[in-house]
Amino acid sequence: MRGGQAAIVTGASRGIGQAVATVLGAEGFALTLVARREGPLRAAAEALAATGVATTVVATDVVDRDAAARIVAAHRGAYGRLVVVVAAAGAGRPAAVADTDDELLSRMLAVHVEAPLRLLRAALPDLQAAGAEHGRALAVLIASLAGVAAVPGFAAYSAAKAAAVSLAASVSAEE
């Protein structure tokens, strides 16, 4: 862990989350990697460890109400400090407004709004401490163009991503 840099990345077993973890690892960050499926998560961690990156894994569904506290506690236990949080866990399923049931709407909001909010709330004291100590800390919520422009057939996903964009703006304005 070069210079005490440590980050949490959700959705780290594939896609954008895995790509972000790879870049942060190359920059010298120690990483807490989070994803639902343990097998792919461990494979991603092993690939990073093979390049010299320190990794801790937390296999959990970020929508579980206690997941954020467990993620941050595992990270603190492994590295003691936190400089960056990247909420990249995501899910999407196409459905027009007429076909969007309550289950789909709830899942989209839980993954893209509630889970990142809980994670940021749990990590905020660590991020504030890093910011005070070094003048920098970063929270990144991965959004989508669907959050700022209408995408036919993705009503719940688009609405959730729009809320995520608003959440990120709120955090930025507050901190």
N, C-alpha and C positions, 0 to 999 in steps of 0.2 A: 504494500500500500504506500505508494509514493506520496509524500507530503500530507499524509493523513486523509486522503481523498477516499470516500466511501459512498456508495449509492445503493438504493433499492430500485429494482426494475420489476414491475409486474408484467405479466404476459411474456415472460422471458424465454419461453421454450420454443418460440417460433415467430416468424413475421417481424413486424416492426420492433417489438420488445427484444427479440433476440439480436436484431441488428444494432439496436441502441446499446445493449449489454456488450456486444463485441467492440463497439467503438469506445465505450467508457473503459472497458478492460484494457484496450490498447493504449489509452491515455493514462493508465496507472491506477485506476480506481479498483478498490476491493468492492465486491458486489454481493448483495443479497438478491438472489434470483427467485422469482415467485411465479408459479403457474399451477393450474389445476391438476394436470397429469404428471405424476412423479417420474415415470420413465423418460419421457421427452425432456423434462426439466433436468434430470440428472445427466442425460446425454449432453445437453447444452452446457451444463456446469463442467463436465469432464472435458469438453472441447476447449473451454476457456482456461481451465486449470492446466491443460497441456501446453498452453502458451505462457504460463506463469502467472495467471490471474488468480487472486484469492477469491474463492466463492463460498457462499453459504446458500443452501436451498431451503425454501419453505414451500412445500406442496400443499396448496389450499385453494379453495374457491374464494376469490376476493369478495364475493357478495355475502359470505358468512359474516354475521354481525361482529364476531370477535376476531376476525381474520386480521384486521389492521393492527390491533394491539399485539397479536402474536408475531406478525411480520416485523414490527418495529422492535419488539423485545428481542427477537432472534438476532436482528441486525445489531442492536446495542451490545448484546452478549458477545457477538463475534468481533465487532470493530470499535465499539465505544463512541463513535461519532458518525454523523450523517451530514453529507453536504448536498446530495442530489436525490430527489425522488422522481421517478418516472412512472406514471400510471399509463401503461400501454396495454393492459388487459382489455380485450374487446370481444364483442360478439355481434353478429348481425344476421338477420333473417328477413328476406324480402316479404313484404305484405303491404298491400294498399290499405288505406284507412278503413274501408269496409271489411277487410279481412283481418284487421289487427284485433286480436282478442286480449283480454286483460292479462293473461299469462305472458304473452309476448311483450306487451307494454311494460309490465313490471320487471321482467328480466332485462330489458334494454335500459331502463332507468337505474336498476340496481347495479349493473355492470359499469355503465358509463357516467353515472352521477353519484349515486350513494357510496359505492366502494371507493372511488377516488377522494370523495369528501372525508370519509372515515380515515383513510390512509393519511391524508394531509393533516387532519386534526390530530392524529396520533403522533405524527412526525414533526409537527410544528415546533414544539419546544427544542428539538434537536436542530432543526433548520435555523431557528432564530439564534441559537447559541453559536452555530457555525457562522452565521452572518455577522454576529457581533464580534466574534473572535477574528475572523479573516476577511470580513467585508463582502462575503459571498456565500450564497446558498441558492439552490435552484429547485423549483418544483415544476415539473412538466406533465401536462395532461395531454395525451395524444387525442386529437379530435379528428375531424374529417371535413372535407368540403361539404359533405351532406349536412353539417351543422350550420352552414352559412348560406346554402343555396338548396332550393327544393330538389329532391330526388324522387320522382314518381315511383311508387311501389316500395318505398322504404320509410313509411310514415313514422313508426315508433323509433327506428334507428336514427332517423334525421332529427326527430324531436329530442332524443336523448343526447345526441352529439351537440345540438344547439345549447342544451342546458350545460353540457360540459364546457363549451366555449365560454358561457356566462360565468360558470364557476371559476374557471381560470382567470377571467378578468376580475372577478371579485377578490380572489386571493392576491392578485397583483396590486389591486387598489388598496387592500388592507395592509399588506406587508411591504 
